[in-house]
Amino acid sequence: MNYLKFHQIRKKYENEIIEEPNETRCVDEKTFKHYLEKAIAKLPEQCRMVFHLKNFEGLTHSEIAEYMEISEKTVENQVHIAMKKLREFMLPYRNDLFIEKYEKY
């Protein structure tokens, strides 16, 4: 999975996930990727394909629309739906996504 593509998304919603800022906690990438893969697999087929083309292949909305033979507005809607469903799926696992950071002495 391309973690860097999701880094920006995760940062945007990180404040929703962390109830109190805590400098000793960080995201466990392995766990995050695991839950993200499960969440993506639960998306409807067209929504999953649009999400994949946008985030993993780097296509623009117009390129996706042309490739899938759908309108750009449909692509925008599918991206929005995918993000909403992914947030909803990931929210219950927010505590599992973080690990404690330990200072090196």
Gaussian input, Z-matrix of N, CA and C with variables (Angstrom, degrees):
# hf/3-21g

backbone

0 1
 N
 C     1     B1
 C     2     B2     1     A1
 N     3     B3     2     A2     1     D1
 C     4     B4     3     A3     2     D2
 C     5     B5     4     A4     3     D3
 N     6     B6     5     A5     4     D4
 C     7     B7     6     A6     5     D5
 C     8     B8     7     A7     6     D6
 N     9     B9     8     A8     7     D7
 C    10    B10     9     A9     8     D8
 C    11    B11    10    A10     9     D9
 N    12    B12    11    A11    10    D10
 C    13    B13    12    A12    11    D11
 C    14    B14    13    A13    12    D12
 N    15    B15    14    A14    13    D13
 C    16    B16    15    A15    14    D14
 C    17    B17    16    A16    15    D15
 N    18    B18    17    A17    16    D16
 C    19    B19    18    A18    17    D17
 C    20    B20    19    A19    18    D18
 N    21    B21    20    A20    19    D19
 C    22    B22    21    A21    20    D20
 C    23    B23    22    A22    21    D21
 N    24    B24    23    A23    22    D22
 C    25    B25    24    A24    23    D23
 C    26    B26    25    A25    24    D24
 N    27    B27    26    A26    25    D25
 C    28    B28    27    A27    26    D26
 C    29    B29    28    A28    27    D27
 N    30    B30    29    A29    28    D28
 C    31    B31    30    A30    29    D29
 C    32    B32    31    A31    30    D30
 N    33    B33    32    A32    31    D31
 C    34    B34    33    A33    32    D32
 C    35    B35    34    A34    33    D33
 N    36    B36    35    A35    34    D34
 C    37    B37    36    A36    35    D35
 C    38    B38    37    A37    36    D36
 N    39    B39    38    A38    37    D37
 C    40    B40    39    A39    38    D38
 C    41    B41    40    A40    39    D39
 N    42    B42    41    A41    40    D40
 C    43    B43    42    A42    41    D41
 C    44    B44    43    A43    42    D42
 N    45    B45    44    A44    43    D43
 C    46    B46    45    A45    44    D44
 C    47    B47    46    A46    45    D45
 N    48    B48    47    A47    46    D46
 C    49    B49    48    A48    47    D47
 C    50    B50    49    A49    48    D48
 N    51    B51    50    A50    49    D49
 C    52    B52    51    A51    50    D50
 C    53    B53    52    A52    51    D51
 N    54    B54    53    A53    52    D52
 C    55    B55    54    A54    53    D53
 C    56    B56    55    A55    54    D54
 N    57    B57    56    A56    55    D55
 C    58    B58    57    A57    56    D56
 C    59    B59    58    A58    57    D57
 N    60    B60    59    A59    58    D58
 C    61    B61    60    A60    59    D59
 C    62    B62    61    A61    60    D60
 N    63    B63    62    A62    61    D61
 C    64    B64    63    A63    62    D62
 C    65    B65    64    A64    63    D63
 N    66    B66    65    A65    64    D64
 C    67    B67    66    A66    65    D65
 C    68    B68    67    A67    66    D66
 N    69    B69    68    A68    67    D67
 C    70    B70    69    A69    68    D68
 C    71    B71    70    A70    69    D69
 N    72    B72    71    A71    70    D70
 C    73    B73    72    A72    71    D71
 C    74    B74    73    A73    72    D72
 N    75    B75    74    A74    73    D73
 C    76    B76    75    A75    74    D74
 C    77    B77    76    A76    75    D75
 N    78    B78    77    A77    76    D76
 C    79    B79    78    A78    77    D77
 C    80    B80    79    A79    78    D78
 N    81    B81    80    A80    79    D79
 C    82    B82    81    A81    80    D80
 C    83    B83    82    A82    81    D81
 N    84    B84    83    A83    82    D82
 C    85    B85    84    A84    83    D83
 C    86    B86    85    A85    84    D84
 N    87    B87    86    A86    85    D85
 C    88    B88    87    A87    86    D86
 C    89    B89    88    A88    87    D87
 N    90    B90    89    A89    88    D88
 C    91    B91    90    A90    89    D89
 C    92    B92    91    A91    90    D90
 N    93    B93    92    A92    91    D91
 C    94    B94    93    A93    92    D92
 C    95    B95    94    A94    93    D93
 N    96    B96    95    A95    94    D94
 C    97    B97    96    A96    95    D95
 C    98    B98    97    A97    96    D96
 N    99    B99    98    A98    97    D97
 C   100   B100    99    A99    98    D98
 C   101   B101   100   A100    99    D99
 N   102   B102   101   A101   100   D100
 C   103   B103   102   A102   101   D101
 C   104   B104   103   A103   102   D102
 N   105   B105   104   A104   103   D103
 C   106   B106   105   A105   104   D104
 C   107   B107   106   A106   105   D105
 N   108   B108   107   A107   106   D106
 C   109   B109   108   A108   107   D107
 C   110   B110   109   A109   108   D108
 N   111   B111   110   A110   109   D109
 C   112   B112   111   A111   110   D110
 C   113   B113   112   A112   111   D111
 N   114   B114   113   A113   112   D112
 C   115   B115   114   A114   113   D113
 C   116   B116   115   A115   114   D114
 N   117   B117   116   A116   115   D115
 C   118   B118   117   A117   116   D116
 C   119   B119   118   A118   117   D117
 N   120   B120   119   A119   118   D118
 C   121   B121   120   A120   119   D119
 C   122   B122   121   A121   120   D120
 N   123   B123   122   A122   121   D121
 C   124   B124   123   A123   122   D122
 C   125   B125   124   A124   123   D123
 N   126   B126   125   A125   124   D124
 C   127   B127   126   A126   125   D125
 C   128   B128   127   A127   126   D126
 N   129   B129   128   A128   127   D127
 C   130   B130   129   A129   128   D128
 C   131   B131   130   A130   129   D129
 N   132   B132   131   A131   130   D130
 C   133   B133   132   A132   131   D131
 C   134   B134   133   A133   132   D132
 N   135   B135   134   A134   133   D133
 C   136   B136   135   A135   134   D134
 C   137   B137   136   A136   135   D135
 N   138   B138   137   A137   136   D136
 C   139   B139   138   A138   137   D137
 C   140   B140   139   A139   138   D138
 N   141   B141   140   A140   139   D139
 C   142   B142   141   A141   140   D140
 C   143   B143   142   A142   141   D141
 N   144   B144   143   A143   142   D142
 C   145   B145   144   A144   143   D143
 C   146   B146   145   A145   144   D144
 N   147   B147   146   A146   145   D145
 C   148   B148   147   A147   146   D146
 C   149   B149   148   A148   147   D147
 N   150   B150   149   A149   148   D148
 C   151   B151   150   A150   149   D149
 C   152   B152   151   A151   150   D150
 N   153   B153   152   A152   151   D151
 C   154   B154   153   A153   152   D152
 C   155   B155   154   A154   153   D153
 N   156   B156   155   A155   154   D154
 C   157   B157   156   A156   155   D155
 C   158   B158   157   A157   156   D156
 N   159   B159   158   A158   157   D157
 C   160   B160   159   A159   158   D158
 C   161   B161   160   A160   159   D159
 N   162   B162   161   A161   160   D160
 C   163   B163   162   A162   161   D161
 C   164   B164   163   A163   162   D162
 N   165   B165   164   A164   163   D163
 C   166   B166   165   A165   164   D164
 C   167   B167   166   A166   165   D165
 N   168   B168   167   A167   166   D166
 C   169   B169   168   A168   167   D167
 C   170   B170   169   A169   168   D168
 N   171   B171   170   A170   169   D169
 C   172   B172   171   A171   170   D170
 C   173   B173   172   A172   171   D171
 N   174   B174   173   A173   172   D172
 C   175   B175   174   A174   173   D173
 C   176   B176   175   A175   174   D174
 N   177   B177   176   A176   175   D175
 C   178   B178   177   A177   176   D176
 C   179   B179   178   A178   177   D177
 N   180   B180   179   A179   178   D178
 C   181   B181   180   A180   179   D179
 C   182   B182   181   A181   180   D180
 N   183   B183   182   A182   181   D181
 C   184   B184   183   A183   182   D182
 C   185   B185   184   A184   183   D183
 N   186   B186   185   A185   184   D184
 C   187   B187   186   A186   185   D185
 C   188   B188   187   A187   186   D186
 N   189   B189   188   A188   187   D187
 C   190   B190   189   A189   188   D188
 C   191   B191   190   A190   189   D189
 N   192   B192   191   A191   190   D190
 C   193   B193   192   A192   191   D191
 C   194   B194   193   A193   192   D192
 N   195   B195   194   A194   193   D193
 C   196   B196   195   A195   194   D194
 C   197   B197   196   A196   195   D195
 N   198   B198   197   A197   196   D196
 C   199   B199   198   A198   197   D197
 C   200   B200   199   A199   198   D198
 N   201   B201   200   A200   199   D199
 C   202   B202   201   A201   200   D200
 C   203   B203   202   A202   201   D201
 N   204   B204   203   A203   202   D202
 C   205   B205   204   A204   203   D203
 C   206   B206   205   A205   204   D204
 N   207   B207   206   A206   205   D205
 C   208   B208   207   A207   206   D206
 C   209   B209   208   A208   207   D207
 N   210   B210   209   A209   208   D208
 C   211   B211   210   A210   209   D209
 C   212   B212   211   A211   210   D210
 N   213   B213   212   A212   211   D211
 C   214   B214   213   A213   212   D212
 C   215   B215   214   A214   213   D213
 N   216   B216   215   A215   214   D214
 C   217   B217   216   A216   215   D215
 C   218   B218   217   A217   216   D216
 N   219   B219   218   A218   217   D217
 C   220   B220   219   A219   218   D218
 C   221   B221   220   A220   219   D219
 N   222   B222   221   A221   220   D220
 C   223   B223   222   A222   221   D221
 C   224   B224   223   A223   222   D222
 N   225   B225   224   A224   223   D223
 C   226   B226   225   A225   224   D224
 C   227   B227   226   A226   225   D225
 N   228   B228   227   A227   226   D226
 C   229   B229   228   A228   227   D227
 C   230   B230   229   A229   228   D228
 N   231   B231   230   A230   229   D229
 C   232   B232   231   A231   230   D230
 C   233   B233   232   A232   231   D231
 N   234   B234   233   A233   232   D232
 C   235   B235   234   A234   233   D233
 C   236   B236   235   A235   234   D234
 N   237   B237   236   A236   235   D235
 C   238   B238   237   A237   236   D236
 C   239   B239   238   A238   237   D237
 N   240   B240   239   A239   238   D238
 C   241   B241   240   A240   239   D239
 C   242   B242   241   A241   240   D240
 N   243   B243   242   A242   241   D241
 C   244   B244   243   A243   242   D242
 C   245   B245   244   A244   243   D243
 N   246   B246   245   A245   244   D244
 C   247   B247   246   A246   245   D245
 C   248   B248   247   A247   246   D246
 N   249   B249   248   A248   247   D247
 C   250   B250   249   A249   248   D248
 C   251   B251   250   A250   249   D249
 N   252   B252   251   A251   250   D250
 C   253   B253   252   A252   251   D251
 C   254   B254   253   A253   252   D252
 N   255   B255   254   A254   253   D253
 C   256   B256   255   A255   254   D254
 C   257   B257   256   A256   255   D255
 N   258   B258   257   A257   256   D256
 C   259   B259   258   A258   257   D257
 C   260   B260   259   A259   258   D258
 N   261   B261   260   A260   259   D259
 C   262   B262   261   A261   260   D260
 C   263   B263   262   A262   261   D261
 N   264   B264   263   A263   262   D262
 C   265   B265   264   A264   263   D263
 C   266   B266   265   A265   264   D264
 N   267   B267   266   A266   265   D265
 C   268   B268   267   A267   266   D266
 C   269   B269   268   A268   267   D267
 N   270   B270   269   A269   268   D268
 C   271   B271   270   A270   269   D269
 C   272   B272   271   A271   270   D270
 N   273   B273   272   A272   271   D271
 C   274   B274   273   A273   272   D272
 C   275   B275   274   A274   273   D273
 N   276   B276   275   A275   274   D274
 C   277   B277   276   A276   275   D275
 C   278   B278   277   A277   276   D276
 N   279   B279   278   A278   277   D277
 C   280   B280   279   A279   278   D278
 C   281   B281   280   A280   279   D279
 N   282   B282   281   A281   280   D280
 C   283   B283   282   A282   281   D281
 C   284   B284   283   A283   282   D282
 N   285   B285   284   A284   283   D283
 C   286   B286   285   A285   284   D284
 C   287   B287   286   A286   285   D285
 N   288   B288   287   A287   286   D286
 C   289   B289   288   A288   287   D287
 C   290   B290   289   A289   288   D288
 N   291   B291   290   A290   289   D289
 C   292   B292   291   A291   290   D290
 C   293   B293   292   A292   291   D291
 N   294   B294   293   A293   292   D292
 C   295   B295   294   A294   293   D293
 C   296   B296   295   A295   294   D294
 N   297   B297   296   A296   295   D295
 C   298   B298   297   A297   296   D296
 C   299   B299   298   A298   297   D297
 N   300   B300   299   A299   298   D298
 C   301   B301   300   A300   299   D299
 C   302   B302   301   A301   300   D300
 N   303   B303   302   A302   301   D301
 C   304   B304   303   A303   302   D302
 C   305   B305   304   A304   303   D303
 N   306   B306   305   A305   304   D304
 C   307   B307   306   A306   305   D305
 C   308   B308   307   A307   306   D306
 N   309   B309   308   A308   307   D307
 C   310   B310   309   A309   308   D308
 C   311   B311   310   A310   309   D309
 N   312   B312   311   A311   310   D310
 C   313   B313   312   A312   311   D311
 C   314   B314   313   A313   312   D312

   B1=1.4479
   B2=1.5329
   B3=1.2743
   B4=1.4514
   B5=1.5277
   B6=1.3217
   B7=1.4583
   B8=1.5264
   B9=1.3110
   B10=1.4611
   B11=1.5145
   B12=1.3398
   B13=1.4658
   B14=1.5188
   B15=1.3373
   B16=1.4512
   B17=1.5192
   B18=1.3341
   B19=1.4545
   B20=1.5277
   B21=1.3088
   B22=1.4571
   B23=1.5285
   B24=1.3230
   B25=1.4627
   B26=1.5221
   B27=1.3319
   B28=1.4539
   B29=1.5221
   B30=1.3284
   B31=1.4649
   B32=1.5310
   B33=1.3315
   B34=1.4538
   B35=1.5243
   B36=1.3338
   B37=1.4552
   B38=1.5288
   B39=1.3109
   B40=1.4626
   B41=1.5194
   B42=1.3217
   B43=1.4599
   B44=1.5219
   B45=1.3286
   B46=1.4508
   B47=1.5229
   B48=1.3297
   B49=1.4501
   B50=1.5258
   B51=1.3083
   B52=1.4640
   B53=1.5229
   B54=1.3228
   B55=1.4513
   B56=1.5164
   B57=1.3281
   B58=1.4570
   B59=1.5195
   B60=1.3204
   B61=1.4621
   B62=1.5297
   B63=1.3156
   B64=1.4522
   B65=1.5179
   B66=1.3158
   B67=1.4546
   B68=1.5198
   B69=1.3351
   B70=1.4664
   B71=1.5265
   B72=1.3269
   B73=1.4559
   B74=1.5178
   B75=1.3242
   B76=1.4543
   B77=1.5262
   B78=1.3057
   B79=1.4610
   B80=1.5209
   B81=1.3192
   B82=1.4595
   B83=1.5277
   B84=1.3280
   B85=1.4660
   B86=1.5193
   B87=1.3106
   B88=1.4655
   B89=1.5286
   B90=1.3209
   B91=1.4629
   B92=1.5195
   B93=1.3347
   B94=1.4677
   B95=1.5266
   B96=1.3245
   B97=1.4593
   B98=1.5218
   B99=1.3330
   B100=1.4670
   B101=1.5276
   B102=1.3337
   B103=1.4631
   B104=1.5230
   B105=1.3196
   B106=1.4608
   B107=1.5249
   B108=1.3225
   B109=1.4672
   B110=1.5235
   B111=1.3377
   B112=1.4619
   B113=1.5309
   B114=1.3325
   B115=1.4597
   B116=1.5236
   B117=1.3202
   B118=1.4678
   B119=1.5226
   B120=1.3202
   B121=1.4700
   B122=1.5251
   B123=1.3293
   B124=1.4693
   B125=1.5305
   B126=1.3304
   B127=1.4684
   B128=1.5248
   B129=1.3362
   B130=1.4675
   B131=1.5335
   B132=1.3110
   B133=1.4698
   B134=1.5227
   B135=1.3365
   B136=1.4620
   B137=1.5334
   B138=1.2955
   B139=1.4569
   B140=1.5353
   B141=1.3178
   B142=1.4604
   B143=1.5289
   B144=1.3264
   B145=1.4606
   B146=1.5350
   B147=1.3153
   B148=1.4648
   B149=1.5240
   B150=1.3252
   B151=1.4615
   B152=1.5284
   B153=1.3165
   B154=1.4688
   B155=1.5315
   B156=1.3223
   B157=1.4600
   B158=1.5269
   B159=1.3223
   B160=1.4629
   B161=1.5253
   B162=1.3265
   B163=1.4589
   B164=1.5191
   B165=1.3145
   B166=1.4538
   B167=1.5265
   B168=1.3132
   B169=1.4632
   B170=1.5251
   B171=1.3323
   B172=1.4580
   B173=1.5250
   B174=1.3332
   B175=1.4662
   B176=1.5265
   B177=1.3115
   B178=1.4610
   B179=1.5230
   B180=1.3319
   B181=1.4605
   B182=1.5309
   B183=1.3183
   B184=1.4703
   B185=1.5295
   B186=1.3225
   B187=1.4687
   B188=1.5269
   B189=1.3297
   B190=1.4667
   B191=1.5228
   B192=1.3281
   B193=1.4646
   B194=1.5272
   B195=1.3050
   B196=1.4644
   B197=1.5315
   B198=1.3195
   B199=1.4674
   B200=1.5318
   B201=1.3414
   B202=1.4609
   B203=1.5209
   B204=1.3313
   B205=1.4625
   B206=1.5272
   B207=1.3354
   B208=1.4606
   B209=1.5201
   B210=1.3272
   B211=1.4610
   B212=1.5278
   B213=1.3290
   B214=1.4610
   B215=1.5244
   B216=1.3144
   B217=1.4725
   B218=1.5333
   B219=1.3225
   B220=1.4598
   B221=1.5233
   B222=1.3211
   B223=1.4687
   B224=1.5224
   B225=1.3300
   B226=1.4594
   B227=1.5241
   B228=1.3380
   B229=1.4592
   B230=1.5302
   B231=1.3191
   B232=1.4591
   B233=1.5311
   B234=1.3230
   B235=1.4665
   B236=1.5237
   B237=1.3224
   B238=1.4693
   B239=1.5312
   B240=1.3152
   B241=1.4672
   B242=1.5273
   B243=1.3279
   B244=1.4679
   B245=1.5230
   B246=1.3154
   B247=1.4600
   B248=1.5276
   B249=1.3087
   B250=1.4642
   B251=1.5266
   B252=1.3348
   B253=1.4624
   B254=1.5280
   B255=1.3107
   B256=1.4621
   B257=1.5286
   B258=1.3358
   B259=1.4636
   B260=1.5260
   B261=1.3406
   B262=1.4641
   B263=1.5263
   B264=1.3189
   B265=1.4517
   B266=1.5293
   B267=1.3050
   B268=1.4645
   B269=1.5389
   B270=1.2965
   B271=1.4589
   B272=1.5261
   B273=1.3266
   B274=1.4703
   B275=1.5290
   B276=1.3129
   B277=1.4645
   B278=1.5202
   B279=1.3183
   B280=1.4598
   B281=1.5263
   B282=1.3071
   B283=1.4637
   B284=1.5213
   B285=1.3224
   B286=1.4618
   B287=1.5268
   B288=1.3203
   B289=1.4578
   B290=1.5203
   B291=1.3137
   B292=1.4546
   B293=1.5193
   B294=1.3265
   B295=1.4516
   B296=1.5215
   B297=1.2923
   B298=1.4690
   B299=1.5216
   B300=1.3248
   B301=1.4697
   B302=1.5131
   B303=1.2877
   B304=1.4654
   B305=1.5150
   B306=1.3183
   B307=1.4486
   B308=1.5243
   B309=1.3190
   B310=1.4633
   B311=1.5193
   B312=1.3009
   B313=1.4775
   B314=1.4943
   A1=108.59
   A2=114.38
   A3=118.79
   A4=109.69
   A5=115.97
   A6=121.97
   A7=112.33
   A8=116.97
   A9=119.57
   A10=112.54
   A11=117.21
   A12=120.04
   A13=110.64
   A14=116.31
   A15=120.15
   A16=113.11
   A17=117.39
   A18=121.12
   A19=110.53
   A20=116.63
   A21=121.32
   A22=110.56
   A23=117.16
   A24=121.17
   A25=109.84
   A26=115.73
   A27=120.38
   A28=110.70
   A29=117.26
   A30=121.03
   A31=110.89
   A32=116.01
   A33=120.29
   A34=111.69
   A35=115.84
   A36=120.44
   A37=113.32
   A38=116.92
   A39=120.45
   A40=111.95
   A41=117.17
   A42=120.20
   A43=111.94
   A44=118.12
   A45=121.36
   A46=110.72
   A47=116.31
   A48=120.99
   A49=111.29
   A50=117.74
   A51=121.43
   A52=109.00
   A53=116.18
   A54=119.57
   A55=111.73
   A56=117.52
   A57=122.59
   A58=108.42
   A59=116.92
   A60=117.79
   A61=109.94
   A62=115.32
   A63=120.01
   A64=107.64
   A65=116.54
   A66=121.05
   A67=113.18
   A68=117.50
   A69=119.80
   A70=111.88
   A71=117.79
   A72=120.82
   A73=110.29
   A74=116.36
   A75=121.16
   A76=108.26
   A77=115.90
   A78=121.06
   A79=109.45
   A80=115.71
   A81=121.91
   A82=106.43
   A83=116.65
   A84=121.42
   A85=112.65
   A86=117.28
   A87=120.96
   A88=110.44
   A89=116.59
   A90=121.01
   A91=110.40
   A92=116.22
   A93=120.38
   A94=110.54
   A95=116.74
   A96=121.42
   A97=111.27
   A98=116.44
   A99=120.83
   A100=110.79
   A101=116.63
   A102=120.18
   A103=111.73
   A104=116.49
   A105=119.68
   A106=110.81
   A107=117.53
   A108=121.09
   A109=111.04
   A110=116.54
   A111=120.33
   A112=110.68
   A113=116.29
   A114=121.01
   A115=110.96
   A116=117.45
   A117=121.51
   A118=110.34
   A119=117.02
   A120=121.00
   A121=112.10
   A122=117.23
   A123=120.80
   A124=113.15
   A125=117.37
   A126=119.96
   A127=110.22
   A128=117.20
   A129=119.62
   A130=109.94
   A131=116.68
   A132=121.46
   A133=113.67
   A134=117.51
   A135=120.00
   A136=110.35
   A137=116.51
   A138=121.78
   A139=109.94
   A140=116.82
   A141=122.03
   A142=110.69
   A143=116.88
   A144=120.51
   A145=110.63
   A146=117.17
   A147=121.20
   A148=109.62
   A149=116.37
   A150=120.78
   A151=110.94
   A152=116.33
   A153=121.20
   A154=111.24
   A155=117.02
   A156=120.41
   A157=111.51
   A158=116.29
   A159=120.07
   A160=111.33
   A161=117.40
   A162=120.63
   A163=115.08
   A164=118.42
   A165=120.25
   A166=112.77
   A167=116.56
   A168=120.35
   A169=111.52
   A170=117.07
   A171=121.18
   A172=114.86
   A173=117.25
   A174=120.04
   A175=110.92
   A176=115.72
   A177=121.31
   A178=108.83
   A179=115.54
   A180=119.83
   A181=111.28
   A182=116.24
   A183=118.98
   A184=111.04
   A185=117.91
   A186=120.62
   A187=111.26
   A188=115.57
   A189=119.88
   A190=109.97
   A191=116.17
   A192=120.68
   A193=110.81
   A194=116.74
   A195=120.77
   A196=110.98
   A197=116.56
   A198=121.56
   A199=111.89
   A200=116.19
   A201=120.52
   A202=113.04
   A203=115.80
   A204=122.03
   A205=111.62
   A206=114.32
   A207=122.64
   A208=107.57
   A209=117.21
   A210=119.72
   A211=111.09
   A212=115.69
   A213=120.93
   A214=110.77
   A215=116.14
   A216=120.50
   A217=110.14
   A218=117.09
   A219=120.97
   A220=109.99
   A221=116.59
   A222=120.66
   A223=109.45
   A224=117.62
   A225=121.44
   A226=111.06
   A227=115.94
   A228=120.20
   A229=111.40
   A230=117.37
   A231=121.39
   A232=111.01
   A233=117.34
   A234=120.93
   A235=109.17
   A236=116.28
   A237=121.03
   A238=110.74
   A239=116.76
   A240=121.61
   A241=110.44
   A242=116.52
   A243=120.60
   A244=110.62
   A245=117.48
   A246=120.80
   A247=110.99
   A248=116.28
   A249=120.40
   A250=110.30
   A251=116.91
   A252=120.87
   A253=111.75
   A254=117.33
   A255=120.24
   A256=110.87
   A257=117.16
   A258=120.48
   A259=110.72
   A260=115.81
   A261=120.31
   A262=110.87
   A263=116.83
   A264=120.23
   A265=111.40
   A266=117.46
   A267=121.85
   A268=112.35
   A269=118.67
   A270=121.93
   A271=113.60
   A272=121.02
   A273=119.52
   A274=113.65
   A275=117.37
   A276=121.55
   A277=112.74
   A278=117.22
   A279=120.84
   A280=112.88
   A281=118.31
   A282=119.87
   A283=112.02
   A284=117.71
   A285=121.77
   A286=111.83
   A287=117.31
   A288=121.21
   A289=113.64
   A290=116.85
   A291=119.79
   A292=111.61
   A293=115.01
   A294=121.75
   A295=107.79
   A296=115.66
   A297=120.51
   A298=109.52
   A299=116.56
   A300=121.81
   A301=107.39
   A302=115.73
   A303=120.29
   A304=108.84
   A305=114.62
   A306=120.20
   A307=109.41
   A308=117.52
   A309=121.64
   A310=107.73
   A311=115.98
   A312=120.46
   A313=110.68
   D1=150.55
   D2=179.99
   D3=-92.87
   D4=92.92
   D5=-175.63
   D6=-61.50
   D7=-35.85
   D8=-176.91
   D9=-62.70
   D10=-33.19
   D11=178.57
   D12=-63.03
   D13=-33.71
   D14=-176.80
   D15=-91.45
   D16=-10.44
   D17=-179.49
   D18=-58.50
   D19=-44.46
   D20=-179.15
   D21=-65.19
   D22=-41.79
   D23=179.34
   D24=-64.67
   D25=-44.92
   D26=-178.18
   D27=-61.68
   D28=-43.28
   D29=-179.92
   D30=-60.56
   D31=-38.52
   D32=-178.21
   D33=-61.85
   D34=-38.96
   D35=-175.87
   D36=-103.23
   D37=5.13
   D38=-178.07
   D39=-60.72
   D40=-36.39
   D41=179.63
   D42=-64.95
   D43=-29.15
   D44=176.16
   D45=-71.40
   D46=-32.93
   D47=-175.72
   D48=-80.43
   D49=-43.25
   D50=-177.82
   D51=-89.45
   D52=118.05
   D53=-178.95
   D54=-71.66
   D55=-41.35
   D56=176.86
   D57=-128.77
   D58=134.62
   D59=177.22
   D60=-59.77
   D61=136.83
   D62=-178.25
   D63=-144.43
   D64=112.83
   D65=-175.07
   D66=-72.37
   D67=-9.73
   D68=-178.86
   D69=-94.48
   D70=2.29
   D71=-179.00
   D72=-112.06
   D73=144.72
   D74=174.67
   D75=-143.33
   D76=163.94
   D77=-178.33
   D78=-75.29
   D79=131.56
   D80=173.60
   D81=-82.89
   D82=105.58
   D83=-173.87
   D84=-60.48
   D85=-40.37
   D86=-178.38
   D87=-62.72
   D88=-45.56
   D89=179.16
   D90=-67.03
   D91=-41.47
   D92=179.36
   D93=-59.22
   D94=-47.39
   D95=-179.75
   D96=-62.71
   D97=-39.37
   D98=179.34
   D99=-60.77
   D100=-51.07
   D101=-179.66
   D102=-67.11
   D103=-35.10
   D104=178.76
   D105=-65.01
   D106=-43.41
   D107=177.51
   D108=-60.56
   D109=-41.94
   D110=177.93
   D111=-63.39
   D112=-40.96
   D113=-179.18
   D114=-66.51
   D115=-43.39
   D116=179.51
   D117=-62.79
   D118=-39.45
   D119=179.82
   D120=-63.65
   D121=-24.90
   D122=-179.26
   D123=-85.17
   D124=-8.53
   D125=179.01
   D126=-68.60
   D127=150.09
   D128=172.85
   D129=-59.19
   D130=154.39
   D131=-171.80
   D132=-54.00
   D133=-52.13
   D134=-177.52
   D135=-64.95
   D136=-40.65
   D137=179.71
   D138=-63.08
   D139=-44.36
   D140=179.02
   D141=-62.80
   D142=-41.32
   D143=-178.94
   D144=-66.36
   D145=-44.62
   D146=178.11
   D147=-60.97
   D148=-45.80
   D149=179.83
   D150=-60.25
   D151=-44.26
   D152=179.56
   D153=-62.87
   D154=-47.24
   D155=-178.69
   D156=-62.64
   D157=-38.53
   D158=-179.05
   D159=-72.99
   D160=-48.80
   D161=-170.33
   D162=-91.65
   D163=-27.68
   D164=-178.10
   D165=-104.07
   D166=-30.70
   D167=179.70
   D168=-98.13
   D169=-16.82
   D170=176.47
   D171=76.30
   D172=21.44
   D173=180.00
   D174=-77.12
   D175=152.16
   D176=175.86
   D177=-81.87
   D178=168.71
   D179=178.62
   D180=-59.90
   D181=-41.32
   D182=-179.01
   D183=-67.85
   D184=-37.47
   D185=178.01
   D186=-66.38
   D187=-40.46
   D188=177.83
   D189=-64.42
   D190=-44.09
   D191=-179.74
   D192=-59.89
   D193=-43.59
   D194=179.15
   D195=-65.88
   D196=-45.31
   D197=-178.39
   D198=-62.78
   D199=-42.49
   D200=-176.43
   D201=-91.43
   D202=-4.53
   D203=-178.54
   D204=57.63
   D205=49.63
   D206=174.74
   D207=-132.34
   D208=169.05
   D209=-179.21
   D210=-77.80
   D211=158.20
   D212=177.49
   D213=-62.83
   D214=-35.12
   D215=178.47
   D216=-62.96
   D217=-38.91
   D218=177.32
   D219=-64.01
   D220=-40.48
   D221=177.35
   D222=-61.12
   D223=-47.66
   D224=178.86
   D225=-57.83
   D226=-45.22
   D227=179.56
   D228=-62.85
   D229=-41.77
   D230=-179.19
   D231=-66.21
   D232=-38.35
   D233=176.71
   D234=-63.42
   D235=-44.98
   D236=179.24
   D237=-60.90
   D238=-46.70
   D239=179.12
   D240=-60.72
   D241=-44.13
   D242=-179.62
   D243=-60.24
   D244=-46.88
   D245=-178.50
   D246=-63.78
   D247=-41.58
   D248=179.47
   D249=-62.56
   D250=-47.05
   D251=-179.33
   D252=-66.42
   D253=-37.58
   D254=178.42
   D255=-65.32
   D256=-43.00
   D257=176.73
   D258=-60.51
   D259=-44.81
   D260=-179.38
   D261=-62.22
   D262=-40.60
   D263=-179.10
   D264=-70.01
   D265=-39.68
   D266=-174.46
   D267=-78.01
   D268=-27.89
   D269=-174.85
   D270=-54.92
   D271=-45.67
   D272=179.47
   D273=-62.98
   D274=-19.68
   D275=-177.75
   D276=-99.05
   D277=11.52
   D278=-174.12
   D279=-56.56
   D280=-37.32
   D281=-179.84
   D282=-72.02
   D283=-26.50
   D284=178.81
   D285=-76.03
   D286=-17.24
   D287=-174.15
   D288=-83.48
   D289=-10.10
   D290=-174.60
   D291=-113.33
   D292=145.78
   D293=174.90
   D294=-127.46
   D295=158.87
   D296=178.91
   D297=-80.05
   D298=137.68
   D299=173.98
   D300=-93.53
   D301=138.96
   D302=177.78
   D303=-115.45
   D304=138.26
   D305=178.77
   D306=-70.01
   D307=141.42
   D308=174.68
   D309=-90.53
   D310=130.32
   D311=-179.44
   D312=-106.92

